[in-house]
């Protein structure tokens, strides 16, 4: 039922203002329009009042409950992760202790064995010197059999040989869980990522480098002569980072979603820059370690040894983690949280981030 005040407006008369065209219409239709407008405002106000009285309190309670549930999920999951990490830590430390004891016992055994052998050799040498000093030729002939038996026993003592049993086996601390958590933590932590820039002096004439020195684009048709310098790759579409790493752990991410042909990884300062040979080709010499894509094939390459990497889908980003002290380079998909490949190596030279692209472009992610 309409409000009485609104119904009263039906008989109200307004005198039109000469200067207002929108009022130049019969009074009754205009009154009805005002009434309809007021009714709409009343209905709108009622809807807002109902929303504030009924919906918002429910939404507030729902948000509080959802927040409480989210906190509980976070706490419970972190408790589980923490418990798993503590158990894994205890397990790995026990394996380290066992391996340390094994290596120590092997060393003690070898020490005892070679101490005894050294004593035998020393005693035999003393015996032979004494025989030579105190016996004449006839006496030596008479003692020939005894001398032969003693020296024959010494012949069975071999020279020490290198044995892996005497070394600490680093494989005892291999853990997929620790590996995954470590790589994810390094690449997810903003402070763990390096501020990597590409050295423009090294960029191949087949590539174009962006002004911020973070994007490499393959542009063979637009290739232009570049100042020749010892650092520049003159044949392969390569480039390396401007900063060398000497020790510690370093990580960077590269966006690769635009390219179907690229290489990412590291190279040492001994990598050659000139010519079409393998000496300057990433992954085909002892001085470069790279993860590469060509169309739908992915692989890890080092010193002309190629290992196919089976992937379910193409990564849009690839993270590179290099641990110079621990001797490892690792390639990681930060979006899927998956280790693509890892390789252990003893690095003896400074290491540079290395890049190659033969389709579209790749970009460092900062």
MIBABA-354232 format. One line per field, with one value per residue: residue in three letters; x, y, z of N, C-alpha, C in turn. Coordinates in pm, whole numbers, always signed. Last residue first. Layout:
rest <- (ALA, ...) .
n_x <- (X, ...) .
n_y <- (Y, ...) .
n_z <- (Z, ...) .
ca_x <- (X, ...) .
ca_y <- (Y, ...) .
ca_z <- (Z, ...) .
c_x <- (X, ...) .
c_y <- (Y, ...) .
c_z <- (Z, ...) .
***
This chain:
rest <- (UNK, UNK, UNK, UNK, UNK, UNK, UNK, UNK, UNK, UNK, UNK, UNK, UNK, UNK, UNK, UNK, UNK, UNK, UNK, UNK, UNK, UNK, UNK, UNK, UNK, UNK, UNK, UNK, UNK, UNK, UNK, UNK, UNK, UNK, UNK, UNK, UNK, UNK, UNK, UNK, UNK, UNK, UNK, UNK, UNK, UNK, UNK, UNK, UNK, UNK, UNK, UNK, UNK, UNK, UNK, UNK, UNK, UNK, UNK, UNK, UNK, UNK, UNK, UNK, UNK, UNK, UNK, UNK, UNK, UNK, UNK, UNK, UNK, UNK, UNK, UNK, UNK, UNK, UNK, UNK, UNK, UNK, UNK, UNK, UNK, UNK, UNK, UNK, UNK, UNK, UNK, UNK, UNK, UNK, UNK, UNK, UNK, UNK, UNK, UNK, UNK, UNK, UNK, UNK, UNK, UNK, UNK, UNK, UNK, UNK, UNK, UNK, UNK, UNK, UNK, UNK, UNK, UNK, UNK, UNK, UNK, UNK, UNK, UNK, UNK, UNK, UNK, UNK, UNK, UNK, UNK, UNK, UNK, UNK, UNK, UNK, UNK, UNK, UNK, UNK, UNK, UNK, UNK, UNK, UNK, UNK, UNK, UNK, UNK, UNK, UNK, UNK, UNK, UNK, UNK, UNK, UNK, UNK, UNK, UNK, UNK, UNK, UNK, UNK, UNK, UNK, UNK, UNK, UNK, UNK, UNK, UNK, UNK, UNK, UNK, UNK, UNK, UNK, UNK, UNK, UNK, UNK, UNK, UNK, UNK, UNK, UNK, UNK, UNK, UNK, UNK, UNK, UNK, UNK, UNK, UNK, UNK, UNK, UNK, UNK, UNK, UNK, UNK, UNK, UNK, UNK, UNK, UNK, UNK, UNK, UNK, UNK, UNK, UNK, UNK, UNK, UNK, UNK, UNK, UNK, UNK, UNK, UNK, UNK, UNK, UNK, UNK, UNK, UNK, UNK, UNK, UNK, UNK, UNK, UNK, UNK, UNK, UNK, UNK, UNK, UNK, UNK, UNK, UNK, UNK, UNK, UNK, UNK, UNK, UNK, UNK, UNK, UNK, UNK, UNK, UNK, UNK, UNK, UNK, UNK, UNK, UNK, UNK, UNK, UNK, UNK, UNK, UNK, UNK, UNK, UNK, UNK, UNK, UNK, UNK, UNK, UNK, UNK, UNK, UNK, UNK, UNK, UNK, UNK, UNK, UNK, UNK, UNK, UNK, UNK, UNK, UNK, UNK, UNK, UNK, UNK, UNK, UNK, UNK, UNK, UNK, UNK, UNK, UNK, UNK, UNK, UNK, UNK, UNK, UNK, UNK, UNK, UNK, UNK, UNK, UNK, UNK, UNK, UNK, UNK, UNK, UNK, UNK, UNK, UNK, UNK, UNK, UNK, UNK, UNK, UNK, UNK, UNK, UNK, UNK, UNK, UNK, UNK, UNK, UNK, UNK, UNK, UNK, UNK, UNK, UNK, UNK, UNK, UNK, UNK, UNK, UNK, UNK, UNK, UNK, UNK, UNK, UNK, UNK, UNK, UNK, UNK, UNK, UNK, UNK, UNK) .
n_x <- (+6313, +6391, +6518, +6368, +6383, +6218, +6230, +6489, +6731, +6950, +7132, +7336, +7469, +7636, +7967, +8214, +8565, +8658, +8593, +8339, +8240, +7893, +7578, +7263, +6912, +6604, +6359, +6163, +5875, +5673, +5547, +5693, +5965, +6140, +6497, +6814, +7131, +7456, +7699, +7893, +7885, +7991, +7812, +7516, +7277, +6973, +6739, +6406, +6205, +5862, +5696, +5763, +5540, +5462, +5602, +5927, +6234, +6531, +6816, +7140, +7443, +7767, +7924, +7957, +7620, +7272, +6943, +6643, +6336, +6140, +5972, +6194, +6434, +6585, +6821, +7051, +7409, +7731, +8068, +8320, +8366, +8104, +7845, +7703, +7735, +8022, +8287, +8377, +8261, +8294, +8278, +8423, +8478, +8479, +8521, +8528, +8659, +8484, +8194, +7838, +7500, +7178, +6973, +6867, +6591, +6312, +6071, +5960, +5790, +5847, +6060, +6220, +6433, +6592, +6870, +7107, +7381, +7592, +7960, +8191, +8200, +8048, +8051, +7828, +7699, +7631, +7649, +7513, +7475, +7441, +7773, +7962, +8086, +8053, +8292, +8535, +8712, +8522, +8397, +8086, +7874, +7651, +7330, +7037, +6785, +6768, +6802, +6725, +6606, +6660, +6683, +6662, +6812, +6900, +6737, +6729, +6792, +6976, +6948, +7168, +7364, +7598, +7587, +7721, +7926, +7879, +7661, +7586, +7281, +7237, +7076, +7062, +6951, +6745, +6707, +6529, +6292, +6251, +6214, +6458, +6513, +6288, +6313, +6556, +6483, +6272, +6404, +6606, +6458, +6324, +6532, +6854, +7175, +7368, +7519, +7672, +7924, +8122, +8455, +8694, +8782, +8655, +8780, +9130, +9446, +9684, +10018, +10181, +10182, +10357, +10475, +10740, +10791, +10814, +11049, +11236, +11235, +11314, +11571, +11713, +11707, +11857, +12109, +12301, +12507, +12572, +12665, +12896, +13046, +13079, +13021, +12818, +12768, +12637, +12431, +12287, +12210, +12049, +11847, +11743, +11648, +11453, +11282, +11194, +11064, +10861, +10725, +10645, +10476, +10273, +10175, +10085, +9892, +9699, +9643, +9536, +9315, +9169, +9131, +8976, +8751, +8665, +8595, +8388, +8205, +8162, +8038, +7810, +7686, +7651, +7481, +7261, +7192, +7121, +6896, +6718, +6696, +6583, +6344, +6223, +6212, +6049, +5813, +5753, +5715, +5494, +5307, +5303, +5208, +4951, +4847, +4863, +4699, +4455, +4405, +4373, +4142, +3955, +3955, +3856, +3601, +3490, +3497, +3331, +3088, +3041, +3014, +2791, +2601, +2603, +2518, +2244, +2083, +2127, +2209, +1992, +1786, +1877, +1865, +1590, +1498, +1604, +1458, +1200, +1233, +1295, +1052, +885, +989, +921, +645, +612, +710, +526, +297, +361, +363, +93, -17, +83, +224, +537, +797, +1012, +1217, +1261, +1247, +1160, +907, +797, +463, +339, +185, -44, -148, -269, -70, +35, -95, +45, +264, +143, +68, +231, +51, +86) .
n_y <- (-1054, -1273, -1240, -1383, -1464, -1486, -1645, -1873, -1924, -1836, -1885, -1805, -1836, -1689, -1810, -1887, -1950, -2299, -2544, -2737, -3051, -3136, -3278, -3165, -3199, -3088, -2990, -3003, -2805, -2606, -2488, -2247, -2304, -2567, -2570, -2715, -2685, -2789, -2824, -2798, -2658, -2417, -2346, -2414, -2259, -2274, -2130, -2178, -2094, -2064, -2232, -2564, -2783, -3092, -3319, -3414, -3569, -3489, -3662, -3556, -3563, -3453, -3239, -3110, -3133, -3077, -3196, -3125, -3157, -3103, -2957, -2720, -2761, -2641, -2722, -2642, -2678, -2594, -2570, -2676, -2897, -2878, -2836, -2644, -2396, -2370, -2335, -2585, -2675, -2404, -2162, -1872, -1765, -1809, -2079, -2091, -2028, -1939, -2152, -2123, -2238, -2188, -2251, -2215, -2261, -2252, -2143, -1870, -1757, -1856, -1813, -1618, -1728, -1655, -1757, -1792, -1933, -1991, -1989, -1832, -1681, -1563, -1259, -1066, -1059, -1373, -1429, -1565, -1693, -1825, -1869, -1664, -1493, -1364, -1137, -1086, -959, -785, -577, -427, -581, -553, -702, -876, -908, -1173, -1285, -1242, -1330, -1138, -1119, -900, -743, -483, -274, -273, -608, -729, -964, -1186, -1231, -1141, -1226, -1052, -961, -701, -704, -938, -923, -942, -1039, -1038, -1354, -1438, -1427, -1235, -1366, -1708, -1897, -2015, -2130, -2296, -2479, -2603, -2713, -2884, -3068, -3170, -3284, -3486, -3640, -3643, -3746, -3811, -4005, -3906, -3858, -4056, -3994, -4245, -4499, -4629, -4564, -4555, -4571, -4796, -4870, -5159, -5482, -5747, -5962, -5925, -6016, -6285, -6282, -6217, -6456, -6647, -6550, -6579, -6857, -6922, -6797, -6851, -6946, -6711, -6559, -6699, -6646, -6368, -6290, -6088, -5830, -5677, -5830, -5872, -5611, -5552, -5743, -5653, -5401, -5482, -5623, -5416, -5256, -5428, -5458, -5196, -5159, -5338, -5214, -4981, -5075, -5165, -4935, -4776, -4924, -4899, -4622, -4593, -4735, -4580, -4347, -4437, -4510, -4264, -4129, -4283, -4231, -3952, -3938, -4070, -3888, -3674, -3783, -3811, -3548, -3428, -3564, -3474, -3200, -3205, -3308, -3099, -2891, -2989, -2996, -2727, -2624, -2731, -2610, -2335, -2326, -2417, -2216, -1996, -2080, -2079, -1806, -1714, -1829, -1698, -1434, -1457, -1524, -1293, -1118, -1224, -1178, -897, -850, -948, -805, -531, -457, -550, -392, -140, -178, -212, +35, +202, +108, +181, +460, +507, +430, +625, +851, +797, +798, +1069, +1192, +1099, +1222, +1486, +1475, +1429, +1678, +1908, +1878, +2059, +2198, +2122, +2129, +2398, +2667, +2933, +2940, +2678, +2584, +2515, +2213, +2066, +1749, +1510, +1330, +1348, +1169, +942, +1001, +996, +732, +488, +219, -119) .
n_z <- (-1186, -1437, -1764, -2051, -2400, -2724, -3039, -3042, -2935, -2676, -2377, -2092, -1761, -1484, -1411, -1168, -1125, -1088, -993, -864, -897, -914, -979, -1081, -1144, -1285, -1189, -912, -877, -849, -1058, -1048, -1051, -1142, -1154, -1146, -990, -917, -657, -435, -201, -295, -494, -600, -791, -951, -1156, -1266, -1529, -1625, -1751, -1868, -2027, -1857, -1785, -1900, -1881, -2017, -2131, -2124, -2294, -2313, -2381, -2133, -2057, -2041, -2012, -2203, -2379, -2665, -2817, -2908, -2690, -2397, -2135, -1890, -1873, -1811, -1928, -1967, -2125, -2379, -2456, -2323, -2565, -2755, -2779, -2843, -3072, -3319, -3445, -3266, -2925, -2656, -2419, -2071, -1840, -1649, -1689, -1675, -1633, -1771, -2053, -2385, -2617, -2792, -2759, -2554, -2373, -2121, -1957, -1721, -1470, -1158, -951, -687, -503, -229, -228, -461, -696, -985, -1178, -1370, -1612, -1782, -2140, -2443, -2783, -3049, -3189, -3286, -3111, -2795, -2653, -2524, -2698, -2948, -3197, -3196, -3440, -3713, -3650, -3722, -3800, -3843, -3587, -3297, -2989, -2701, -2357, -2085, -1918, -1964, -2006, -2284, -2419, -2692, -2946, -3124, -3301, -3190, -2837, -2565, -2409, -2343, -2175, -1946, -1777, -1425, -1129, -822, -693, -419, -148, -84, -148, -168, -356, -402, -150, -110, -320, -252, +3, -56, -227, -62, +145, -6, -117, -7, +65, +241, +123, -77, +14, +197, +261, +169, +176, -23, -253, -258, -412, -270, -163, -307, -141, -38, -148, -117, +136, +88, -56, +134, +282, +95, +24, +262, +283, +55, +104, +285, +130, -1, +209, +274, +47, +65, +413, +623, +720, +524, +425, +660, +721, +506, +551, +798, +725, +543, +712, +884, +696, +616, +858, +906, +691, +758, +989, +872, +701, +889, +1036, +832, +756, +995, +1001, +770, +845, +1059, +919, +757, +963, +1089, +879, +847, +1093, +1073, +854, +956, +1155, +994, +869, +1087, +1180, +952, +936, +1170, +1111, +884, +992, +1168, +987, +848, +1060, +1128, +889, +897, +1127, +1057, +828, +935, +1121, +954, +820, +1028, +1080, +838, +840, +1063, +970, +746, +871, +1013, +796, +668, +867, +874, +598, +588, +781, +789, +537, +389, +494, +405, +128, +97, +184, -9, -230, -155, -152, -416, -530, -423, -544, -810, -798, -732, -959, -1145, -1056, -1109, -1387, -1451, -1336, -1480, -1810, -1846, -1803, -1663, -1841, -1882, -1692, -1690, -1573, -1376, -1301, -988, -894, -671, -554, -566, -524, -271, -116, -154, +7, +254, +273, +67, -83, +0) .
ca_x <- (+6369, +6282, +6545, +6390, +6380, +6300, +6163, +6349, +6722, +6811, +7129, +7208, +7484, +7508, +7881, +8099, +8447, +8675, +8727, +8369, +8338, +8020, +7685, +7391, +7023, +6726, +6370, +6303, +5931, +5753, +5499, +5547, +5907, +6020, +6373, +6716, +6996, +7373, +7574, +7919, +7836, +8058, +7953, +7582, +7412, +7037, +6872, +6498, +6305, +5983, +5692, +5768, +5651, +5426, +5460, +5839, +6093, +6450, +6680, +7044, +7308, +7683, +7868, +8070, +7752, +7392, +7057, +6755, +6413, +6244, +5912, +6058, +6422, +6462, +6782, +6921, +7288, +7629, +7930, +8310, +8375, +8242, +7926, +7667, +7692, +7881, +8209, +8444, +8196, +8321, +8161, +8421, +8491, +8376, +8564, +8447, +8738, +8559, +8313, +7962, +7621, +7265, +6996, +6955, +6675, +6451, +6072, +6061, +5780, +5720, +6088, +6091, +6423, +6481, +6800, +6986, +7326, +7475, +7827, +8156, +8319, +8027, +8098, +7893, +7806, +7606, +7670, +7552, +7499, +7356, +7655, +7890, +8072, +8033, +8171, +8426, +8739, +8598, +8463, +8229, +7900, +7789, +7413, +7174, +6824, +6750, +6906, +6692, +6672, +6570, +6755, +6591, +6750, +6998, +6760, +6800, +6707, +6968, +6926, +7075, +7233, +7532, +7609, +7600, +7928, +8000, +7638, +7699, +7358, +7227, +7158, +7034, +7057, +6763, +6792, +6668, +6335, +6295, +6096, +6397, +6609, +6316, +6194, +6542, +6596, +6251, +6287, +6638, +6547, +6250, +6438, +6717, +7078, +7278, +7444, +7538, +7827, +8026, +8319, +8631, +8847, +8616, +8661, +9010, +9331, +9604, +9882, +10179, +10163, +10310, +10329, +10685, +10781, +10705, +10925, +11205, +11199, +11186, +11464, +11693, +11641, +11719, +12026, +12178, +12445, +12521, +12544, +12787, +13009, +13007, +13099, +12848, +12836, +12748, +12532, +12345, +12295, +12169, +11929, +11798, +11752, +11566, +11348, +11267, +11179, +10959, +10783, +10734, +10595, +10351, +10233, +10186, +10014, +9755, +9701, +9654, +9424, +9209, +9205, +9106, +8827, +8711, +8698, +8510, +8253, +8224, +8162, +7907, +7721, +7731, +7613, +7332, +7231, +7236, +7015, +6755, +6749, +6711, +6441, +6250, +6287, +6186, +5883, +5777, +5821, +5620, +5342, +5341, +5345, +5042, +4856, +4933, +4838, +4519, +4423, +4482, +4266, +3988, +3995, +3989, +3696, +3505, +3568, +3471, +3149, +3061, +3118, +2920, +2633, +2643, +2652, +2352, +2081, +2078, +2295, +2126, +1781, +1860, +1994, +1681, +1459, +1646, +1604, +1232, +1194, +1394, +1174, +862, +997, +1061, +715, +565, +775, +668, +306, +339, +486, +197, -50, +115, +105, +452, +691, +888, +1177, +1189, +1279, +1295, +921, +889, +585, +339, +308, -22, -67, -351, -146, +102, -136, -85, +284, +202, -35, +236, +133, +0) .
ca_y <- (-995, -1230, -1258, -1265, -1506, -1420, -1542, -1850, -1933, -1836, -1894, -1803, -1850, -1730, -1704, -1930, -1863, -2165, -2497, -2616, -2974, -3103, -3252, -3222, -3155, -3169, -3039, -3003, -2933, -2653, -2622, -2247, -2241, -2500, -2584, -2643, -2740, -2697, -2869, -2862, -2795, -2486, -2364, -2418, -2316, -2265, -2191, -2126, -2191, -2008, -2092, -2461, -2690, -2969, -3331, -3319, -3591, -3460, -3617, -3638, -3508, -3560, -3321, -3177, -3095, -3104, -3135, -3207, -3092, -3185, -3026, -2761, -2746, -2682, -2666, -2703, -2608, -2686, -2521, -2548, -2915, -2869, -2926, -2783, -2428, -2410, -2216, -2516, -2708, -2534, -2248, -1985, -1748, -1721, -1997, -2113, -2091, -1836, -2103, -2152, -2170, -2258, -2177, -2283, -2183, -2295, -2288, -1933, -1711, -1893, -1881, -1640, -1681, -1711, -1658, -1836, -1824, -2034, -1969, -1926, -1753, -1615, -1396, -1089, -963, -1267, -1467, -1450, -1702, -1719, -1924, -1760, -1447, -1485, -1159, -1146, -1098, -785, -704, -408, -536, -565, -593, -880, -773, -1085, -1305, -1154, -1384, -1173, -1153, -975, -862, -594, -309, -166, -495, -714, -824, -1155, -1287, -1053, -1263, -1087, -1102, -729, -672, -857, -983, -867, -1079, -930, -1263, -1425, -1533, -1204, -1251, -1598, -1825, -1942, -2037, -2186, -2394, -2530, -2620, -2771, -2992, -3110, -3172, -3386, -3568, -3650, -3719, -3702, -4044, -3953, -3749, -4067, -3976, -4113, -4406, -4663, -4485, -4634, -4488, -4751, -4821, -5017, -5392, -5617, -5964, -5899, -5872, -6239, -6323, -6117, -6329, -6661, -6559, -6445, -6775, -6968, -6757, -6789, -7037, -6825, -6515, -6694, -6784, -6427, -6286, -6215, -5925, -5620, -5779, -5986, -5685, -5472, -5751, -5789, -5413, -5401, -5692, -5530, -5202, -5382, -5576, -5263, -5077, -5359, -5349, -4974, -5021, -5254, -5052, -4731, -4904, -5031, -4688, -4526, -4778, -4717, -4341, -4386, -4609, -4374, -4077, -4277, -4369, -4010, -3873, -4128, -4023, -3659, -3752, -3927, -3652, -3381, -3579, -3617, -3246, -3153, -3383, -3234, -2881, -2965, -3118, -2825, -2592, -2769, -2755, -2387, -2282, -2491, -2352, -1998, -2063, -2204, -1898, -1673, -1867, -1844, -1470, -1418, -1618, -1416, -1094, -1221, -1314, -973, -814, -1007, -951, -599, -426, -602, -537, -166, -152, -320, -86, +217, +97, +40, +391, +540, +357, +484, +837, +811, +675, +964, +1215, +1063, +1075, +1444, +1505, +1329, +1546, +1882, +1882, +1945, +2241, +2133, +1996, +2322, +2525, +2904, +2972, +2791, +2567, +2617, +2290, +2138, +1869, +1629, +1319, +1424, +1309, +952, +991, +1121, +836, +578, +339, +0) .
ca_z <- (-1066, -1349, -1621, -1965, -2260, -2622, -2958, -3081, -3081, -2724, -2523, -2163, -1906, -1545, -1462, -1247, -1109, -1145, -963, -942, -820, -982, -884, -1122, -1059, -1293, -1325, -953, -920, -734, -1022, -1055, -932, -1191, -1077, -1226, -988, -992, -722, -563, -197, -186, -528, -469, -793, -819, -1154, -1165, -1483, -1564, -1793, -1763, -2046, -1928, -1818, -1833, -1913, -1899, -2158, -2051, -2289, -2259, -2490, -2197, -2005, -2121, -1944, -2162, -2273, -2600, -2702, -2937, -2835, -2463, -2265, -1914, -1913, -1761, -1926, -1897, -1979, -2335, -2539, -2299, -2430, -2758, -2745, -2732, -2946, -3257, -3448, -3356, -3069, -2710, -2532, -2190, -1946, -1722, -1619, -1747, -1587, -1679, -1929, -2291, -2528, -2813, -2776, -2639, -2512, -2181, -2083, -1788, -1608, -1234, -1034, -757, -585, -305, -174, -355, -653, -850, -1153, -1241, -1591, -1686, -2000, -2361, -2639, -2991, -3121, -3371, -3249, -2873, -2732, -2446, -2660, -2823, -3168, -3169, -3303, -3665, -3697, -3670, -3759, -3959, -3689, -3411, -3108, -2810, -2479, -2189, -1861, -1965, -1865, -2215, -2379, -2546, -2909, -3016, -3335, -3288, -2978, -2641, -2447, -2421, -2316, -1991, -1885, -1550, -1242, -917, -734, -562, -198, -55, -229, -81, -310, -513, -211, -18, -312, -378, -12, +34, -272, -191, +174, +71, -204, +44, -40, +281, +243, -112, +21, +87, +313, +153, +269, +113, -218, -233, -376, -382, -133, -276, -255, +14, -138, -249, +117, +173, -123, +31, +344, +163, -76, +206, +387, +69, -11, +338, +225, -79, +139, +371, +77, -47, +290, +559, +806, +600, +332, +589, +815, +528, +431, +785, +828, +497, +603, +940, +770, +518, +791, +1002, +700, +636, +997, +978, +642, +788, +1104, +905, +661, +946, +1109, +778, +728, +1084, +1023, +696, +868, +1164, +937, +738, +1056, +1183, +848, +842, +1194, +1084, +790, +1004, +1268, +1006, +828, +1152, +1229, +876, +888, +1221, +1088, +777, +988, +1230, +930, +789, +1120, +1176, +822, +827, +1168, +1052, +744, +963, +1186, +881, +737, +1065, +1092, +728, +777, +1086, +896, +600, +827, +994, +645, +508, +770, +909, +651, +360, +512, +549, +193, +58, +257, +130, -230, -172, -29, -313, -562, -390, -398, -770, -835, -641, -829, -1159, -1052, -971, -1315, -1484, -1285, -1339, -1723, -1875, -1894, -1588, -1795, -1984, -1678, -1744, -1716, -1388, -1380, -1092, -901, -796, -532, -587, -648, -376, -111, -219, -136, +207, +264, +181, -91, +0) .
c_x <- (+6260, +6343, +6431, +6421, +6416, +6285, +6260, +6287, +6577, +6813, +6982, +7232, +7347, +7523, +7745, +8014, +8338, +8552, +8755, +8504, +8380, +8110, +7817, +7497, +7149, +6828, +6491, +6310, +6078, +5811, +5570, +5490, +5755, +5951, +6260, +6577, +6904, +7238, +7512, +7795, +7857, +8016, +8027, +7729, +7473, +7174, +6931, +6629, +6396, +6076, +5809, +5761, +5651, +5546, +5413, +5695, +6006, +6303, +6605, +6904, +7214, +7544, +7794, +8024, +7858, +7516, +7183, +6858, +6528, +6321, +6013, +5999, +6289, +6478, +6646, +6867, +7168, +7493, +7834, +8169, +8346, +8247, +8073, +7753, +7646, +7837, +8060, +8368, +8256, +8249, +8181, +8298, +8478, +8375, +8447, +8492, +8658, +8641, +8385, +8078, +7738, +7383, +7090, +6976, +6765, +6542, +6213, +6046, +5870, +5707, +5960, +6118, +6286, +6474, +6691, +6929, +7208, +7414, +7717, +8014, +8290, +8147, +8072, +7930, +7887, +7726, +7646, +7571, +7522, +7359, +7574, +7761, +7998, +8005, +8170, +8308, +8621, +8615, +8544, +8293, +8049, +7804, +7554, +7257, +6965, +6791, +6893, +6797, +6628, +6652, +6655, +6679, +6681, +6944, +6852, +6828, +6788, +6886, +6905, +7064, +7127, +7395, +7542, +7634, +7817, +8002, +7761, +7685, +7467, +7320, +7130, +7124, +7001, +6870, +6821, +6763, +6482, +6350, +6132, +6273, +6541, +6409, +6219, +6424, +6581, +6361, +6266, +6526, +6582, +6336, +6362, +6626, +6937, +7181, +7346, +7454, +7684, +7917, +8223, +8492, +8786, +8675, +8616, +8895, +9206, +9487, +9814, +10036, +10167, +10302, +10271, +10532, +10720, +10683, +10804, +11078, +11160, +11140, +11327, +11577, +11611, +11644, +11879, +12080, +12310, +12450, +12484, +12656, +12893, +12959, +13018, +12934, +12874, +12831, +12656, +12457, +12362, +12265, +12059, +11892, +11822, +11681, +11468, +11343, +11265, +11084, +10892, +10803, +10696, +10482, +10320, +10256, +10124, +9888, +9768, +9723, +9552, +9325, +9255, +9193, +8967, +8792, +8754, +8625, +8385, +8280, +8236, +8042, +7828, +7777, +7705, +7471, +7308, +7285, +7139, +6885, +6796, +6776, +6580, +6355, +6321, +6270, +6028, +5853, +5856, +5737, +5476, +5384, +5394, +5186, +4954, +4953, +4918, +4668, +4493, +4512, +4386, +4118, +4035, +4042, +3838, +3607, +3593, +3553, +3297, +3129, +3149, +3034, +2766, +2679, +2691, +2490, +2204, +2095, +2255, +2219, +1919, +1859, +1988, +1817, +1553, +1614, +1659, +1384, +1229, +1363, +1283, +987, +976, +1080, +862, +638, +737, +742, +451, +353, +477, +328, +52, +93, +139, +333, +610, +771, +1052, +1138, +1196, +1331, +1056, +915, +668, +469, +297, +104, -35, -276, -226, +24, -75, -134, +154, +224, +20, +135, +123, +89) .
c_y <- (-977, -1178, -1200, -1307, -1386, -1487, -1486, -1750, -1922, -1835, -1898, -1824, -1862, -1732, -1762, -1810, -1902, -2081, -2357, -2559, -2855, -3029, -3235, -3182, -3230, -3112, -3130, -3065, -2914, -2792, -2678, -2380, -2237, -2436, -2509, -2675, -2651, -2763, -2755, -2913, -2870, -2633, -2440, -2450, -2302, -2331, -2167, -2202, -2121, -2122, -2014, -2321, -2586, -2877, -3209, -3339, -3496, -3471, -3599, -3581, -3607, -3500, -3444, -3277, -3178, -3053, -3175, -3124, -3184, -3101, -3115, -2829, -2806, -2661, -2719, -2639, -2701, -2619, -2634, -2490, -2788, -2882, -2923, -2883, -2573, -2458, -2244, -2392, -2635, -2553, -2384, -2074, -1881, -1717, -1918, -2021, -2116, -1895, -2002, -2096, -2208, -2175, -2257, -2192, -2275, -2206, -2341, -2085, -1789, -1851, -1913, -1695, -1716, -1648, -1732, -1721, -1877, -1914, -2022, -1897, -1857, -1703, -1433, -1235, -992, -1179, -1345, -1501, -1566, -1721, -1812, -1810, -1545, -1443, -1296, -1190, -1165, -930, -690, -540, -515, -507, -608, -768, -767, -942, -1210, -1167, -1302, -1221, -1198, -995, -950, -720, -429, -199, -393, -591, -818, -1005, -1252, -1104, -1162, -1112, -1140, -872, -697, -830, -886, -931, -987, -953, -1154, -1322, -1523, -1310, -1219, -1485, -1705, -1863, -1951, -2083, -2274, -2434, -2537, -2667, -2868, -3017, -3096, -3263, -3459, -3573, -3744, -3666, -3935, -3990, -3793, -3960, -3973, -4111, -4266, -4567, -4515, -4543, -4575, -4665, -4768, -4971, -5246, -5519, -5835, -5896, -5836, -6089, -6277, -6153, -6223, -6529, -6565, -6445, -6634, -6886, -6799, -6753, -6983, -6922, -6629, -6651, -6788, -6568, -6353, -6193, -6057, -5728, -5733, -5939, -5803, -5545, -5672, -5799, -5547, -5409, -5613, -5604, -5314, -5327, -5533, -5384, -5140, -5282, -5378, -5107, -4998, -5202, -5146, -4849, -4862, -5021, -4826, -4591, -4718, -4770, -4481, -4383, -4564, -4480, -4187, -4225, -4370, -4151, -3932, -4068, -4091, -3794, -3736, -3901, -3773, -3489, -3534, -3641, -3394, -3201, -3337, -3318, -3018, -2961, -3103, -2955, -2685, -2740, -2800, -2537, -2344, -2457, -2437, -2140, -2065, -2196, -2033, -1767, -1832, -1890, -1620, -1456, -1587, -1521, -1221, -1203, -1323, -1117, -885, -979, -1009, -750, -505, -580, -600, -316, -183, -304, -202, +92, +107, +16, +242, +467, +383, +400, +693, +793, +678, +832, +1107, +1082, +1028, +1293, +1464, +1352, +1439, +1738, +1843, +1949, +2119, +2174, +1998, +2188, +2444, +2757, +2930, +2817, +2693, +2605, +2389, +2221, +1934, +1757, +1445, +1423, +1393, +1095, +1001, +1119, +967, +691, +421, +122) .
c_z <- (-961, -1221, -1540, -1823, -2176, -2487, -2853, -2984, -3129, -2876, -2564, -2312, -1971, -1696, -1504, -1286, -1209, -1112, -1016, -898, -905, -883, -959, -1021, -1099, -1195, -1342, -1092, -959, -762, -899, -1009, -932, -1072, -1146, -1172, -1071, -1010, -801, -632, -328, -179, -419, -494, -654, -828, -1016, -1169, -1383, -1525, -1734, -1822, -1934, -1936, -1896, -1878, -1830, -1939, -2027, -2073, -2219, -2234, -2441, -2303, -2075, -2050, -2019, -2085, -2235, -2499, -2630, -2812, -2873, -2614, -2310, -2041, -1919, -1787, -1886, -1897, -1900, -2183, -2500, -2374, -2420, -2621, -2742, -2688, -2826, -3126, -3380, -3343, -3143, -2863, -2590, -2303, -2073, -1836, -1706, -1666, -1677, -1637, -1840, -2171, -2446, -2729, -2801, -2642, -2608, -2327, -2161, -1928, -1663, -1372, -1113, -839, -666, -376, -266, -308, -545, -814, -1007, -1225, -1464, -1664, -1911, -2219, -2576, -2838, -3055, -3305, -3340, -3018, -2801, -2531, -2590, -2781, -3040, -3129, -3285, -3524, -3643, -3732, -3704, -3928, -3808, -3520, -3230, -2930, -2584, -2310, -1963, -1899, -1850, -2069, -2301, -2512, -2758, -2996, -3232, -3330, -3071, -2789, -2543, -2472, -2403, -2140, -1930, -1652, -1361, -1038, -827, -593, -346, -109, -207, -166, -224, -470, -316, -80, -223, -374, -139, +18, -186, -236, +45, +98, -130, -50, +11, +169, +286, +10, -11, +101, +194, +216, +262, +216, -75, -191, -364, -330, -259, -248, -210, -103, -84, -247, -18, +155, -43, -43, +240, +224, -9, +107, +335, +171, +6, +227, +276, +13, +58, +305, +174, -18, +180, +435, +738, +669, +407, +496, +747, +620, +446, +665, +820, +597, +553, +830, +827, +586, +692, +938, +796, +641, +875, +993, +746, +734, +1004, +975, +732, +849, +1065, +886, +730, +967, +1050, +796, +803, +1070, +1012, +787, +947, +1147, +954, +827, +1082, +1134, +877, +929, +1188, +1093, +874, +1045, +1218, +993, +876, +1119, +1143, +875, +917, +1164, +1040, +826, +1012, +1164, +937, +820, +1062, +1097, +838, +887, +1127, +989, +776, +962, +1099, +850, +757, +998, +973, +697, +756, +960, +774, +566, +700, +901, +774, +479, +490, +577, +341, +124, +225, +210, -88, -169, -37, -183, -459, -418, -355, -621, -792, -670, -729, -1027, -1065, -958, -1169, -1408, -1323, -1297, -1581, -1781, -1938, -1676, -1709, -1933, -1776, -1742, -1774, -1534, -1384, -1169, -1015, -787, -665, -570, -674, -505, -219, -221, -212, +58, +214, +161, +36, +0) .
***
